[in-house]
Amino acid sequence: MLMLDEYEPLIPDEVTDFYLQRVGFDCQDPRLKRLLALAAQKFVSDIAADAYQHARIRTNAAGGRSRANQLPGSSRDKTRTTLTMEDLSSALAEYGINSRKPEFYM
């Protein structure tokens, strides 16, 4: 906790204060607020890393199909990965978060 005095998390203190106030959390200790911001930062980072892994697995499963569509002299980076909503949904599902769009009835 002593190290959190000088540590500046990626999530600004104002954003953390806003959401903590919105849920009814009242605390004047900035170290505790920064600890919560750090936990949120870690959570988002883990989800992004998992989504990236899902995207890599998906692109590697496509195999030669994606490479066959590229031009022979293409300078496109072969390691470039595009994250899709499917990748994010798969990563969120591992944490028990449902991110499917609601079904609409006509």
N, C-alpha and C positions, 0 to 999 in steps of 0.2 A: 504493500500500500504506500510505502514511503516513496517508491520510485514513480508513482503516478502524479506527484506534484509537478514534475517537469515534463512528463510525457504528454504529447499532444496526439490524440487518436485521429484517424482519418475522418471520423464523423465529428463535425464541429460541436462544441458544447451547447450552442444555441439550439441545434437540432435535437440533441439529446434532451435538453431541458424542455423543449416543446412537447416531445412525445411522452416524457415522464410526467409532465403536468397533465397531459391529456388523459392518461390512465389513472391519475390521482396519486401519484408518487410524490411525496413532499420531503425533500432532504436538502440540507444546505451544505453538505460535505461535497466539494468538487471532486475529491478522489473517488468517492463511491460512484458518482455520475460517470466519471471517466472509466472506471472499471466496467460499468454496464455498457458504455460505448465500445470498449475494447471487446467485450463478449459479443456484441452485435456485429462488430467488424469481423471477428473470427467466424461467426456463423455465416455471414454473407460470403466470406472468402472460401469457406468449405463448400458451400453450395456451388459457387462459381467453378471451383476446381473439379468437383464431381460432374458438373455439366460439361466441362471441357473434356473430361475422360470419356463421357458418353459420346461426345461428338467425335473424338478420335477413334473410338471403337466403331462408330457408324461409318466414318469415312474409310477406315481400313476394311470393313466388311464389304463395302462397295467394290473394293479390289480394283481390277483393271478397267472397270466401266468408266470411272471418273477420269482416269488417265488416258483412256482411249479417245475421249472427246477433246483433249487438248491438242493444240497444233504441235507438230514436231519440233519446231524451233522456238517454242513458247518460253518466255523468260519468267513465267509465273512461278512463284515459290511453291514447291510441292508440300511444304510443311504448313501452309496456311490452312487454318481450320475455321469454319463458320459455325457458330452456335445457333441452334434453332430452338424454337419453343418446345419441340419434342425432347431435346436434350435437357432443357431446364426443367420440364415436367418430370422427366425420369429422375433427375437429381433431387427435386423437391419431394417426390414420392418416397424416396429413401428416408426422409425426415418426417414422413407422415403428413405432408402438406399436399392437399389436392389443388391442382392448378388448371383443371379442365374448364373449358368454357361451358356455361350452362346450355342445355339444349333448348332450342326455341321451337315452339309449336305454332303452327298456322291454323 
